[in-house]
Amino acid sequence: MGPTRSMRLPRALDQWFNERLDRHAEVSPSELLVALVHGGLRLREGYMSIHRRVLEHYVLSSQDDVYAAYLRCLNDTFGPEYVEHLERWLESDGVRRP
């Protein structure tokens, strides 16, 4: 195994982490880092449209099982309201599951 490198977080993630450390002093830094890793897509610009395009691809290519698995992951990460919003967005654009 090689030497361990220390890397600085990108500025947006660094700010996110510092803000949460200040706001949630009762939570350990390691718990906040887990939340950072788990919810990292929330910091990526356009993450919702990325999920919408992926879901559309699965619908149009008739990959129903993959679509369902992807929805379960989104639900676990972002919650049911997020998933419902994405599905309404797809339906409003005429993308419907069979």
mmCIF file as gemmi writes it, N, C-alpha and C atoms, coordinates in Angstrom:
data_model
loop_
_atom_site.group_PDB
_atom_site.id
_atom_site.type_symbol
_atom_site.label_atom_id
_atom_site.label_alt_id
_atom_site.label_comp_id
_atom_site.label_asym_id
_atom_site.label_entity_id
_atom_site.label_seq_id
_atom_site.pdbx_PDB_ins_code
_atom_site.Cartn_x
_atom_site.Cartn_y
_atom_site.Cartn_z
_atom_site.occupancy
_atom_site.B_iso_or_equiv
_atom_site.pdbx_formal_charge
_atom_site.auth_seq_id
_atom_site.auth_asym_id
_atom_site.pdbx_PDB_model_num
ATOM 1 N N . MET Axp A 1 ? 0.841 -1.169 0 1 0 ? 1 A 1
ATOM 2 C CA . MET Axp A 1 ? 0 0 0 1 0 ? 1 A 1
ATOM 3 C C . MET Axp A 1 ? 0.89 1.237 0 1 0 ? 1 A 1
ATOM 4 N N . GLY Axp A 2 ? 0.489 2.207 -0.796 1 0 ? 2 A 1
ATOM 5 C CA . GLY Axp A 2 ? 1.264 3.433 -0.896 1 0 ? 2 A 1
ATOM 6 C C . GLY Axp A 2 ? 0.949 4.403 0.228 1 0 ? 2 A 1
ATOM 7 N N . PRO Axp A 3 ? 1.615 5.54 0.196 1 0 ? 3 A 1
ATOM 8 C CA . PRO Axp A 3 ? 1.376 6.55 1.232 1 0 ? 3 A 1
ATOM 9 C C . PRO Axp A 3 ? -0.024 7.154 1.106 1 0 ? 3 A 1
ATOM 10 N N . THR Axp A 4 ? -0.561 7.578 2.222 1 0 ? 4 A 1
ATOM 11 C CA . THR Axp A 4 ? -1.876 8.217 2.237 1 0 ? 4 A 1
ATOM 12 C C . THR Axp A 4 ? -1.698 9.689 1.901 1 0 ? 4 A 1
ATOM 13 N N . ARG Axp A 5 ? -2.52 10.178 0.999 1 0 ? 5 A 1
ATOM 14 C CA . ARG Axp A 5 ? -2.473 11.59 0.63 1 0 ? 5 A 1
ATOM 15 C C . ARG Axp A 5 ? -3.615 12.321 1.316 1 0 ? 5 A 1
ATOM 16 N N . SER Axp A 6 ? -3.368 13.545 1.661 1 0 ? 6 A 1
ATOM 17 C CA . SER Axp A 6 ? -4.422 14.402 2.177 1 0 ? 6 A 1
ATOM 18 C C . SER Axp A 6 ? -4.884 15.291 1.029 1 0 ? 6 A 1
ATOM 19 N N . MET Axp A 7 ? -6.185 15.304 0.787 1 0 ? 7 A 1
ATOM 20 C CA . MET Axp A 7 ? -6.714 16.128 -0.299 1 0 ? 7 A 1
ATOM 21 C C . MET Axp A 7 ? -7.747 17.09 0.271 1 0 ? 7 A 1
ATOM 22 N N . ARG Axp A 8 ? -7.716 18.301 -0.193 1 0 ? 8 A 1
ATOM 23 C CA . ARG Axp A 8 ? -8.69 19.295 0.237 1 0 ? 8 A 1
ATOM 24 C C . ARG Axp A 8 ? -9.977 19.075 -0.544 1 0 ? 8 A 1
ATOM 25 N N . LEU Axp A 9 ? -11.103 19.255 0.143 1 0 ? 9 A 1
ATOM 26 C CA . LEU Axp A 9 ? -12.403 19.148 -0.516 1 0 ? 9 A 1
ATOM 27 C C . LEU Axp A 9 ? -12.581 20.308 -1.492 1 0 ? 9 A 1
ATOM 28 N N . PRO Axp A 10 ? -13.326 20.093 -2.57 1 0 ? 10 A 1
ATOM 29 C CA . PRO Axp A 10 ? -13.671 21.23 -3.43 1 0 ? 10 A 1
ATOM 30 C C . PRO Axp A 10 ? -14.387 22.291 -2.584 1 0 ? 10 A 1
ATOM 31 N N . ARG Axp A 11 ? -14.25 23.544 -2.972 1 0 ? 11 A 1
ATOM 32 C CA . ARG Axp A 11 ? -14.763 24.654 -2.167 1 0 ? 11 A 1
ATOM 33 C C . ARG Axp A 11 ? -16.23 24.474 -1.75 1 0 ? 11 A 1
ATOM 34 N N . ALA Axp A 12 ? -17.099 24.062 -2.68 1 0 ? 12 A 1
ATOM 35 C CA . ALA Axp A 12 ? -18.522 23.907 -2.347 1 0 ? 12 A 1
ATOM 36 C C . ALA Axp A 12 ? -18.721 22.855 -1.257 1 0 ? 12 A 1
ATOM 37 N N . LEU Axp A 13 ? -17.992 21.76 -1.338 1 0 ? 13 A 1
ATOM 38 C CA . LEU Axp A 13 ? -18.116 20.717 -0.323 1 0 ? 13 A 1
ATOM 39 C C . LEU Axp A 13 ? -17.507 21.155 1.001 1 0 ? 13 A 1
ATOM 40 N N . ASP Axp A 14 ? -16.404 21.88 0.913 1 0 ? 14 A 1
ATOM 41 C CA . ASP Axp A 14 ? -15.751 22.405 2.102 1 0 ? 14 A 1
ATOM 42 C C . ASP Axp A 14 ? -16.686 23.364 2.841 1 0 ? 14 A 1
ATOM 43 N N . GLN Axp A 15 ? -17.343 24.234 2.102 1 0 ? 15 A 1
ATOM 44 C CA . GLN Axp A 15 ? -18.295 25.173 2.703 1 0 ? 15 A 1
ATOM 45 C C . GLN Axp A 15 ? -19.476 24.42 3.311 1 0 ? 15 A 1
ATOM 46 N N . TRP Axp A 16 ? -19.996 23.437 2.571 1 0 ? 16 A 1
ATOM 47 C CA . TRP Axp A 16 ? -21.111 22.625 3.069 1 0 ? 16 A 1
ATOM 48 C C . TRP Axp A 16 ? -20.74 21.993 4.405 1 0 ? 16 A 1
ATOM 49 N N . PHE Axp A 17 ? -19.559 21.397 4.447 1 0 ? 17 A 1
ATOM 50 C CA . PHE Axp A 17 ? -19.113 20.693 5.65 1 0 ? 17 A 1
ATOM 51 C C . PHE Axp A 17 ? -18.938 21.662 6.821 1 0 ? 17 A 1
ATOM 52 N N . ASN Axp A 18 ? -18.284 22.785 6.585 1 0 ? 18 A 1
ATOM 53 C CA . ASN Axp A 18 ? -18.067 23.759 7.657 1 0 ? 18 A 1
ATOM 54 C C . ASN Axp A 18 ? -19.369 24.348 8.172 1 0 ? 18 A 1
ATOM 55 N N . GLU Axp A 19 ? -20.311 24.621 7.278 1 0 ? 19 A 1
ATOM 56 C CA . GLU Axp A 19 ? -21.61 25.142 7.709 1 0 ? 19 A 1
ATOM 57 C C . GLU Axp A 19 ? -22.328 24.14 8.607 1 0 ? 19 A 1
ATOM 58 N N . ARG Axp A 20 ? -22.289 22.882 8.243 1 0 ? 20 A 1
ATOM 59 C CA . ARG Axp A 20 ? -22.963 21.861 9.029 1 0 ? 20 A 1
ATOM 60 C C . ARG Axp A 20 ? -22.259 21.608 10.356 1 0 ? 20 A 1
ATOM 61 N N . LEU Axp A 21 ? -20.937 21.695 10.361 1 0 ? 21 A 1
ATOM 62 C CA . LEU Axp A 21 ? -20.226 21.575 11.635 1 0 ? 21 A 1
ATOM 63 C C . LEU Axp A 21 ? -20.665 22.678 12.591 1 0 ? 21 A 1
ATOM 64 N N . ASP Axp A 22 ? -20.818 23.884 12.068 1 0 ? 22 A 1
ATOM 65 C CA . ASP Axp A 22 ? -21.251 25.007 12.9 1 0 ? 22 A 1
ATOM 66 C C . ASP Axp A 22 ? -22.698 24.844 13.358 1 0 ? 22 A 1
ATOM 67 N N . ARG Axp A 23 ? -23.565 24.41 12.453 1 0 ? 23 A 1
ATOM 68 C CA . ARG Axp A 23 ? -25.004 24.307 12.759 1 0 ? 23 A 1
ATOM 69 C C . ARG Axp A 23 ? -25.365 23.104 13.609 1 0 ? 23 A 1
ATOM 70 N N . HIS Axp A 24 ? -24.573 22.049 13.504 1 0 ? 24 A 1
ATOM 71 C CA . HIS Axp A 24 ? -24.914 20.792 14.185 1 0 ? 24 A 1
ATOM 72 C C . HIS Axp A 24 ? -23.745 20.339 15.062 1 0 ? 24 A 1
ATOM 73 N N . ALA Axp A 25 ? -23.454 21.137 16.06 1 0 ? 25 A 1
ATOM 74 C CA . ALA Axp A 25 ? -22.324 20.834 16.939 1 0 ? 25 A 1
ATOM 75 C C . ALA Axp A 25 ? -22.501 19.5 17.677 1 0 ? 25 A 1
ATOM 76 N N . GLU Axp A 26 ? -23.75 19.051 17.811 1 0 ? 26 A 1
ATOM 77 C CA . GLU Axp A 26 ? -24.017 17.799 18.53 1 0 ? 26 A 1
ATOM 78 C C . GLU Axp A 26 ? -23.703 16.564 17.688 1 0 ? 26 A 1
ATOM 79 N N . VAL Axp A 27 ? -23.528 16.733 16.387 1 0 ? 27 A 1
ATOM 80 C CA . VAL Axp A 27 ? -23.251 15.615 15.485 1 0 ? 27 A 1
ATOM 81 C C . VAL Axp A 27 ? -21.742 15.527 15.251 1 0 ? 27 A 1
ATOM 82 N N . SER Axp A 28 ? -21.234 14.303 15.256 1 0 ? 28 A 1
ATOM 83 C CA . SER Axp A 28 ? -19.797 14.136 15.07 1 0 ? 28 A 1
ATOM 84 C C . SER Axp A 28 ? -19.405 14.459 13.623 1 0 ? 28 A 1
ATOM 85 N N . PRO Axp A 29 ? -18.182 14.924 13.405 1 0 ? 29 A 1
ATOM 86 C CA . PRO Axp A 29 ? -17.722 15.186 12.046 1 0 ? 29 A 1
ATOM 87 C C . PRO Axp A 29 ? -17.813 13.962 11.138 1 0 ? 29 A 1
ATOM 88 N N . SER Axp A 30 ? -17.576 12.769 11.705 1 0 ? 30 A 1
ATOM 89 C CA . SER Axp A 30 ? -17.651 11.563 10.869 1 0 ? 30 A 1
ATOM 90 C C . SER Axp A 30 ? -19.081 11.314 10.395 1 0 ? 30 A 1
ATOM 91 N N . GLU Axp A 31 ? -20.088 11.59 11.24 1 0 ? 31 A 1
ATOM 92 C CA . GLU Axp A 31 ? -21.482 11.445 10.809 1 0 ? 31 A 1
ATOM 93 C C . GLU Axp A 31 ? -21.799 12.431 9.687 1 0 ? 31 A 1
ATOM 94 N N . LEU Axp A 32 ? -21.278 13.633 9.815 1 0 ? 32 A 1
ATOM 95 C CA . LEU Axp A 32 ? -21.5 14.623 8.767 1 0 ? 32 A 1
ATOM 96 C C . LEU Axp A 32 ? -20.818 14.21 7.459 1 0 ? 32 A 1
ATOM 97 N N . LEU Axp A 33 ? -19.651 13.609 7.562 1 0 ? 33 A 1
ATOM 98 C CA . LEU Axp A 33 ? -18.975 13.141 6.345 1 0 ? 33 A 1
ATOM 99 C C . LEU Axp A 33 ? -19.758 12.033 5.658 1 0 ? 33 A 1
ATOM 100 N N . VAL Axp A 34 ? -20.356 11.149 6.446 1 0 ? 34 A 1
ATOM 101 C CA . VAL Axp A 34 ? -21.205 10.106 5.86 1 0 ? 34 A 1
ATOM 102 C C . VAL Axp A 34 ? -22.37 10.759 5.124 1 0 ? 34 A 1
ATOM 103 N N . ALA Axp A 35 ? -22.986 11.762 5.735 1 0 ? 35 A 1
ATOM 104 C CA . ALA Axp A 35 ? -24.078 12.48 5.078 1 0 ? 35 A 1
ATOM 105 C C . ALA Axp A 35 ? -23.585 13.166 3.807 1 0 ? 35 A 1
ATOM 106 N N . LEU Axp A 36 ? -22.379 13.69 3.841 1 0 ? 36 A 1
ATOM 107 C CA . LEU Axp A 36 ? -21.795 14.331 2.667 1 0 ? 36 A 1
ATOM 108 C C . LEU Axp A 36 ? -21.641 13.328 1.526 1 0 ? 36 A 1
ATOM 109 N N . VAL Axp A 37 ? -21.094 12.169 1.83 1 0 ? 37 A 1
ATOM 110 C CA . VAL Axp A 37 ? -20.903 11.148 0.804 1 0 ? 37 A 1
ATOM 111 C C . VAL Axp A 37 ? -22.251 10.636 0.308 1 0 ? 37 A 1
ATOM 112 N N . HIS Axp A 38 ? -23.162 10.354 1.23 1 0 ? 38 A 1
ATOM 113 C CA . HIS Axp A 38 ? -24.468 9.801 0.866 1 0 ? 38 A 1
ATOM 114 C C . HIS Axp A 38 ? -25.282 10.788 0.047 1 0 ? 38 A 1
ATOM 115 N N . GLY Axp A 39 ? -25.231 12.051 0.395 1 0 ? 39 A 1
ATOM 116 C CA . GLY Axp A 39 ? -26.04 13.059 -0.29 1 0 ? 39 A 1
ATOM 117 C C . GLY Axp A 39 ? -25.264 13.912 -1.266 1 0 ? 39 A 1
ATOM 118 N N . GLY Axp A 40 ? -24.092 13.444 -1.664 1 0 ? 40 A 1
ATOM 119 C CA . GLY Axp A 40 ? -23.228 14.252 -2.514 1 0 ? 40 A 1
ATOM 120 C C . GLY Axp A 40 ? -23.852 14.723 -3.813 1 0 ? 40 A 1
ATOM 121 N N . LEU Axp A 41 ? -24.75 13.93 -4.388 1 0 ? 41 A 1
ATOM 122 C CA . LEU Axp A 41 ? -25.367 14.352 -5.649 1 0 ? 41 A 1
ATOM 123 C C . LEU Axp A 41 ? -26.196 15.612 -5.49 1 0 ? 41 A 1
ATOM 124 N N . ARG Axp A 42 ? -26.642 15.889 -4.302 1 0 ? 42 A 1
ATOM 125 C CA . ARG Axp A 42 ? -27.44 17.092 -4.081 1 0 ? 42 A 1
ATOM 126 C C . ARG Axp A 42 ? -26.63 18.354 -4.354 1 0 ? 42 A 1
ATOM 127 N N . LEU Axp A 43 ? -25.314 18.269 -4.254 1 0 ? 43 A 1
ATOM 128 C CA . LEU Axp A 43 ? -24.461 19.43 -4.479 1 0 ? 43 A 1
ATOM 129 C C . LEU Axp A 43 ? -24.083 19.576 -5.946 1 0 ? 43 A 1
ATOM 130 N N . ARG Axp A 44 ? -24.357 18.595 -6.73 1 0 ? 44 A 1
ATOM 131 C CA . ARG Axp A 44 ? -24.006 18.636 -8.145 1 0 ? 44 A 1
ATOM 132 C C . ARG Axp A 44 ? -25.072 19.407 -8.911 1 0 ? 44 A 1
ATOM 133 N N . GLU Axp A 45 ? -24.64 20.385 -9.668 1 0 ? 45 A 1
ATOM 134 C CA . GLU Axp A 45 ? -25.581 21.2 -10.418 1 0 ? 45 A 1
ATOM 135 C C . GLU Axp A 45 ? -26.362 20.333 -11.405 1 0 ? 45 A 1
ATOM 136 N N . GLY Axp A 46 ? -27.663 20.498 -11.403 1 0 ? 46 A 1
ATOM 137 C CA . GLY Axp A 46 ? -28.51 19.782 -12.338 1 0 ? 46 A 1
ATOM 138 C C . GLY Axp A 46 ? -28.767 18.328 -11.994 1 0 ? 46 A 1
ATOM 139 N N . TYR Axp A 47 ? -28.588 17.945 -10.736 1 0 ? 47 A 1
ATOM 140 C CA . TYR Axp A 47 ? -28.736 16.525 -10.4 1 0 ? 47 A 1
ATOM 141 C C . TYR Axp A 47 ? -30.138 16.005 -10.684 1 0 ? 47 A 1
ATOM 142 N N . MET Axp A 48 ? -31.167 16.833 -10.507 1 0 ? 48 A 1
ATOM 143 C CA . MET Axp A 48 ? -32.531 16.359 -10.728 1 0 ? 48 A 1
ATOM 144 C C . MET Axp A 48 ? -32.768 16.068 -12.205 1 0 ? 48 A 1
ATOM 145 N N . SER Axp A 49 ? -32.281 16.921 -13.082 1 0 ? 49 A 1
ATOM 146 C CA . SER Axp A 49 ? -32.467 16.663 -14.512 1 0 ? 49 A 1
ATOM 147 C C . SER Axp A 49 ? -31.665 15.449 -14.972 1 0 ? 49 A 1
ATOM 148 N N . ILE Axp A 50 ? -30.551 15.188 -14.311 1 0 ? 50 A 1
ATOM 149 C CA . ILE Axp A 50 ? -29.774 13.974 -14.625 1 0 ? 50 A 1
ATOM 150 C C . ILE Axp A 50 ? -30.6 12.738 -14.284 1 0 ? 50 A 1
ATOM 151 N N . HIS Axp A 51 ? -31.218 12.74 -13.114 1 0 ? 51 A 1
ATOM 152 C CA . HIS Axp A 51 ? -32.055 11.6 -12.715 1 0 ? 51 A 1
ATOM 153 C C . HIS Axp A 51 ? -33.242 11.447 -13.663 1 0 ? 51 A 1
ATOM 154 N N . ARG Axp A 52 ? -33.841 12.559 -14.054 1 0 ? 52 A 1
ATOM 155 C CA . ARG Axp A 52 ? -34.981 12.523 -14.962 1 0 ? 52 A 1
ATOM 156 C C . ARG Axp A 52 ? -34.592 11.905 -16.301 1 0 ? 52 A 1
ATOM 157 N N . ARG Axp A 53 ? -33.435 12.301 -16.843 1 0 ? 53 A 1
ATOM 158 C CA . ARG Axp A 53 ? -32.983 11.747 -18.133 1 0 ? 53 A 1
ATOM 159 C C . ARG Axp A 53 ? -32.692 10.254 -18.026 1 0 ? 53 A 1
ATOM 160 N N . VAL Axp A 54 ? -32.111 9.825 -16.916 1 0 ? 54 A 1
ATOM 161 C CA . VAL Axp A 54 ? -31.829 8.401 -16.721 1 0 ? 54 A 1
ATOM 162 C C . VAL Axp A 54 ? -33.141 7.62 -16.683 1 0 ? 54 A 1
ATOM 163 N N . LEU Axp A 55 ? -34.111 8.131 -15.924 1 0 ? 55 A 1
ATOM 164 C CA . LEU Axp A 55 ? -35.408 7.449 -15.847 1 0 ? 55 A 1
ATOM 165 C C . LEU Axp A 55 ? -36.079 7.406 -17.214 1 0 ? 55 A 1
ATOM 166 N N . GLU Axp A 56 ? -36.011 8.491 -17.956 1 0 ? 56 A 1
ATOM 167 C CA . GLU Axp A 56 ? -36.597 8.507 -19.3 1 0 ? 56 A 1
ATOM 168 C C . GLU Axp A 56 ? -35.948 7.439 -20.183 1 0 ? 56 A 1
ATOM 169 N N . HIS Axp A 57 ? -34.629 7.338 -20.1 1 0 ? 57 A 1
ATOM 170 C CA . HIS Axp A 57 ? -33.92 6.322 -20.891 1 0 ? 57 A 1
ATOM 171 C C . HIS Axp A 57 ? -34.431 4.921 -20.55 1 0 ? 57 A 1
ATOM 172 N N . TYR Axp A 58 ? -34.615 4.641 -19.266 1 0 ? 58 A 1
ATOM 173 C CA . TYR Axp A 58 ? -35.086 3.321 -18.863 1 0 ? 58 A 1
ATOM 174 C C . TYR Axp A 58 ? -36.508 3.059 -19.351 1 0 ? 58 A 1
ATOM 175 N N . VAL Axp A 59 ? -37.347 4.08 -19.352 1 0 ? 59 A 1
ATOM 176 C CA . VAL Axp A 59 ? -38.717 3.914 -19.859 1 0 ? 59 A 1
ATOM 177 C C . VAL Axp A 59 ? -38.68 3.653 -21.358 1 0 ? 59 A 1
ATOM 178 N N . LEU Axp A 60 ? -37.96 4.494 -22.105 1 0 ? 60 A 1
ATOM 179 C CA . LEU Axp A 60 ? -37.947 4.381 -23.568 1 0 ? 60 A 1
ATOM 180 C C . LEU Axp A 60 ? -37.27 3.109 -24.059 1 0 ? 60 A 1
ATOM 181 N N . SER Axp A 61 ? -36.357 2.568 -23.261 1 0 ? 61 A 1
ATOM 182 C CA . SER Axp A 61 ? -35.677 1.327 -23.648 1 0 ? 61 A 1
ATOM 183 C C . SER Axp A 61 ? -36.304 0.097 -22.998 1 0 ? 61 A 1
ATOM 184 N N . SER Axp A 62 ? -37.473 0.285 -22.392 1 0 ? 62 A 1
ATOM 185 C CA . SER Axp A 62 ? -38.252 -0.812 -21.776 1 0 ? 62 A 1
ATOM 186 C C . SER Axp A 62 ? -37.461 -1.605 -20.746 1 0 ? 62 A 1
ATOM 187 N N . GLN Axp A 63 ? -36.66 -0.924 -19.952 1 0 ? 63 A 1
ATOM 188 C CA . GLN Axp A 63 ? -35.899 -1.563 -18.882 1 0 ? 63 A 1
ATOM 189 C C . GLN Axp A 63 ? -36.639 -1.36 -17.56 1 0 ? 63 A 1
ATOM 190 N N . ASP Axp A 64 ? -37.809 -1.978 -17.46 1 0 ? 64 A 1
ATOM 191 C CA . ASP Axp A 64 ? -38.69 -1.761 -16.317 1 0 ? 64 A 1
ATOM 192 C C . ASP Axp A 64 ? -38.057 -2.16 -14.983 1 0 ? 64 A 1
ATOM 193 N N . ASP Axp A 65 ? -37.322 -3.259 -14.951 1 0 ? 65 A 1
ATOM 194 C CA . ASP Axp A 65 ? -36.695 -3.693 -13.703 1 0 ? 65 A 1
ATOM 195 C C . ASP Axp A 65 ? -35.623 -2.704 -13.246 1 0 ? 65 A 1
ATOM 196 N N . VAL Axp A 66 ? -34.846 -2.21 -14.206 1 0 ? 66 A 1
ATOM 197 C CA . VAL Axp A 66 ? -33.793 -1.25 -13.878 1 0 ? 66 A 1
ATOM 198 C C . VAL Axp A 66 ? -34.422 0.068 -13.423 1 0 ? 66 A 1
ATOM 199 N N . TYR Axp A 67 ? -35.501 0.467 -14.102 1 0 ? 67 A 1
ATOM 200 C CA . TYR Axp A 67 ? -36.236 1.676 -13.711 1 0 ? 67 A 1
ATOM 201 C C . TYR Axp A 67 ? -36.704 1.555 -12.259 1 0 ? 67 A 1
ATOM 202 N N . ALA Axp A 68 ? -37.298 0.443 -11.912 1 0 ? 68 A 1
ATOM 203 C CA . ALA Axp A 68 ? -37.807 0.233 -10.556 1 0 ? 68 A 1
ATOM 204 C C . ALA Axp A 68 ? -36.671 0.253 -9.534 1 0 ? 68 A 1
ATOM 205 N N . ALA Axp A 69 ? -35.55 -0.371 -9.862 1 0 ? 69 A 1
ATOM 206 C CA . ALA Axp A 69 ? -34.409 -0.388 -8.944 1 0 ? 69 A 1
ATOM 207 C C . ALA Axp A 69 ? -33.848 1.018 -8.758 1 0 ? 69 A 1
ATOM 208 N N . TYR Axp A 70 ? -33.773 1.773 -9.847 1 0 ? 70 A 1
ATOM 209 C CA . TYR Axp A 70 ? -33.27 3.15 -9.777 1 0 ? 70 A 1
ATOM 210 C C . TYR Axp A 70 ? -34.194 4.005 -8.915 1 0 ? 70 A 1
ATOM 211 N N . LEU Axp A 71 ? -35.51 3.823 -9.09 1 0 ? 71 A 1
ATOM 212 C CA . LEU Axp A 71 ? -36.477 4.57 -8.268 1 0 ? 71 A 1
ATOM 213 C C . LEU Axp A 71 ? -36.324 4.233 -6.792 1 0 ? 71 A 1
ATOM 214 N N . ARG Axp A 72 ? -36.097 2.958 -6.48 1 0 ? 72 A 1
ATOM 215 C CA . ARG Axp A 72 ? -35.912 2.571 -5.076 1 0 ? 72 A 1
ATOM 216 C C . ARG Axp A 72 ? -34.691 3.265 -4.483 1 0 ? 72 A 1
ATOM 217 N N . CYS Axp A 73 ? -33.62 3.335 -5.261 1 0 ? 73 A 1
ATOM 218 C CA . CYS Axp A 73 ? -32.409 4.02 -4.78 1 0 ? 73 A 1
ATOM 219 C C . CYS Axp A 73 ? -32.667 5.508 -4.578 1 0 ? 73 A 1
ATOM 220 N N . LEU Axp A 74 ? -33.359 6.127 -5.529 1 0 ? 74 A 1
ATOM 221 C CA . LEU Axp A 74 ? -33.69 7.549 -5.381 1 0 ? 74 A 1
ATOM 222 C C . LEU Axp A 74 ? -34.573 7.772 -4.16 1 0 ? 74 A 1
ATOM 223 N N . ASN Axp A 75 ? -35.517 6.881 -3.954 1 0 ? 75 A 1
ATOM 224 C CA . ASN Axp A 75 ? -36.397 6.995 -2.8 1 0 ? 75 A 1
ATOM 225 C C . ASN Axp A 75 ? -35.608 6.891 -1.499 1 0 ? 75 A 1
ATOM 226 N N . ASP Axp A 76 ? -34.677 5.942 -1.43 1 0 ? 76 A 1
ATOM 227 C CA . ASP Axp A 76 ? -33.851 5.777 -0.232 1 0 ? 76 A 1
ATOM 228 C C . ASP Axp A 76 ? -32.994 7.005 0.034 1 0 ? 76 A 1
ATOM 229 N N . THR Axp A 77 ? -32.502 7.616 -1.033 1 0 ? 77 A 1
ATOM 230 C CA . THR Axp A 77 ? -31.599 8.752 -0.887 1 0 ? 77 A 1
ATOM 231 C C . THR Axp A 77 ? -32.322 10.074 -0.702 1 0 ? 77 A 1
ATOM 232 N N . PHE Axp A 78 ? -33.359 10.311 -1.512 1 0 ? 78 A 1
ATOM 233 C CA . PHE Axp A 78 ? -33.987 11.626 -1.555 1 0 ? 78 A 1
ATOM 234 C C . PHE Axp A 78 ? -35.407 11.659 -0.994 1 0 ? 78 A 1
ATOM 235 N N . GLY Axp A 79 ? -36.026 10.501 -0.829 1 0 ? 79 A 1
ATOM 236 C CA . GLY Axp A 79 ? -37.368 10.451 -0.274 1 0 ? 79 A 1
ATOM 237 C C . GLY Axp A 79 ? -38.459 10.342 -1.321 1 0 ? 79 A 1
ATOM 238 N N . PRO Axp A 80 ? -39.667 9.965 -0.883 1 0 ? 80 A 1
ATOM 239 C CA . PRO Axp A 80 ? -40.77 9.703 -1.812 1 0 ? 80 A 1
ATOM 240 C C . PRO Axp A 80 ? -41.271 10.946 -2.557 1 0 ? 80 A 1
ATOM 241 N N . GLU Axp A 81 ? -41.209 12.113 -1.93 1 0 ? 81 A 1
ATOM 242 C CA . GLU Axp A 81 ? -41.688 13.32 -2.61 1 0 ? 81 A 1
ATOM 243 C C . GLU Axp A 81 ? -40.82 13.646 -3.824 1 0 ? 81 A 1
ATOM 244 N N . TYR Axp A 82 ? -39.521 13.415 -3.692 1 0 ? 82 A 1
ATOM 245 C CA . TYR Axp A 82 ? -38.595 13.64 -4.798 1 0 ? 82 A 1
ATOM 246 C C . TYR Axp A 82 ? -38.938 12.71 -5.968 1 0 ? 82 A 1
ATOM 247 N N . VAL Axp A 83 ? -39.151 11.437 -5.649 1 0 ? 83 A 1
ATOM 248 C CA . VAL Axp A 83 ? -39.484 10.441 -6.671 1 0 ? 83 A 1
ATOM 249 C C . VAL Axp A 83 ? -40.817 10.792 -7.344 1 0 ? 83 A 1
ATOM 250 N N . GLU Axp A 84 ? -41.805 11.168 -6.546 1 0 ? 84 A 1
ATOM 251 C CA . GLU Axp A 84 ? -43.102 11.548 -7.11 1 0 ? 84 A 1
ATOM 252 C C . GLU Axp A 84 ? -42.961 12.753 -8.04 1 0 ? 84 A 1
ATOM 253 N N . HIS Axp A 85 ? -42.135 13.704 -7.645 1 0 ? 85 A 1
ATOM 254 C CA . HIS Axp A 85 ? -41.91 14.874 -8.496 1 0 ? 85 A 1
ATOM 255 C C . HIS Axp A 85 ? -41.302 14.459 -9.839 1 0 ? 85 A 1
ATOM 256 N N . LEU Axp A 86 ? -40.289 13.597 -9.792 1 0 ? 86 A 1
ATOM 257 C CA . LEU Axp A 86 ? -39.655 13.133 -11.033 1 0 ? 86 A 1
ATOM 258 C C . LEU Axp A 86 ? -40.654 12.405 -11.935 1 0 ? 86 A 1
ATOM 259 N N . GLU Axp A 87 ? -41.483 11.565 -11.344 1 0 ? 87 A 1
ATOM 260 C CA . GLU Axp A 87 ? -42.455 10.83 -12.154 1 0 ? 87 A 1
ATOM 261 C C . GLU Axp A 87 ? -43.507 11.769 -12.755 1 0 ? 87 A 1
ATOM 262 N N . ARG Axp A 88 ? -43.925 12.781 -11.999 1 0 ? 88 A 1
ATOM 263 C CA . ARG Axp A 88 ? -44.861 13.767 -12.552 1 0 ? 88 A 1
ATOM 264 C C . ARG Axp A 88 ? -44.204 14.546 -13.69 1 0 ? 88 A 1
ATOM 265 N N . TRP Axp A 89 ? -42.928 14.858 -13.54 1 0 ? 89 A 1
ATOM 266 C CA . TRP Axp A 89 ? -42.178 15.566 -14.58 1 0 ? 89 A 1
ATOM 267 C C . TRP Axp A 89 ? -42.134 14.724 -15.856 1 0 ? 89 A 1
ATOM 268 N N . LEU Axp A 90 ? -41.844 13.447 -15.714 1 0 ? 90 A 1
ATOM 269 C CA . LEU Axp A 90 ? -41.814 12.552 -16.871 1 0 ? 90 A 1
ATOM 270 C C . LEU Axp A 90 ? -43.185 12.511 -17.551 1 0 ? 90 A 1
ATOM 271 N N . GLU Axp A 91 ? -44.218 12.339 -16.752 1 0 ? 91 A 1
ATOM 272 C CA . GLU Axp A 91 ? -45.584 12.256 -17.306 1 0 ? 91 A 1
ATOM 273 C C . GLU Axp A 91 ? -45.972 13.555 -18.021 1 0 ? 91 A 1
ATOM 274 N N . SER Axp A 92 ? -45.575 14.694 -17.459 1 0 ? 92 A 1
ATOM 275 C CA . SER Axp A 92 ? -45.918 15.971 -18.093 1 0 ? 92 A 1
ATOM 276 C C . SER Axp A 92 ? -45.219 16.139 -19.447 1 0 ? 92 A 1
ATOM 277 N N . ASP Axp A 93 ? -44.092 15.431 -19.616 1 0 ? 93 A 1
ATOM 278 C CA . ASP Axp A 93 ? -43.367 15.444 -20.892 1 0 ? 93 A 1
ATOM 279 C C . ASP Axp A 93 ? -43.79 14.302 -21.808 1 0 ? 93 A 1
ATOM 280 N N . GLY Axp A 94 ? -44.836 13.566 -21.405 1 0 ? 94 A 1
ATOM 281 C CA . GLY Axp A 94 ? -45.361 12.482 -22.239 1 0 ? 94 A 1
ATOM 282 C C . GLY Axp A 94 ? -44.597 11.176 -22.146 1 0 ? 94 A 1
ATOM 283 N N . VAL Axp A 95 ? -43.738 11.046 -21.143 1 0 ? 95 A 1
ATOM 284 C CA . VAL Axp A 95 ? -42.976 9.807 -20.957 1 0 ? 95 A 1
ATOM 285 C C . VAL Axp A 95 ? -43.714 8.997 -19.903 1 0 ? 95 A 1
ATOM 286 N N . ARG Axp A 96 ? -44.325 7.889 -20.361 1 0 ? 96 A 1
ATOM 287 C CA . ARG Axp A 96 ? -45.136 7.065 -19.458 1 0 ? 96 A 1
ATOM 288 C C . ARG Axp A 96 ? -44.68 5.616 -19.501 1 0 ? 96 A 1
ATOM 289 N N . ARG Axp A 97 ? -44.677 5.022 -18.344 1 0 ? 97 A 1
ATOM 290 C CA . ARG Axp A 97 ? -44.353 3.587 -18.294 1 0 ? 97 A 1
ATOM 291 C C . ARG Axp A 97 ? -45.556 2.812 -18.806 1 0 ? 97 A 1
ATOM 292 N N . PRO Axp A 98 ? -45.305 1.657 -19.451 1 0 ? 98 A 1
ATOM 293 C CA . PRO Axp A 98 ? -46.449 0.84 -19.957 1 0 ? 98 A 1
ATOM 294 C C . PRO Axp A 98 ? -47.265 0.263 -18.823 1 0 ? 98 A 1
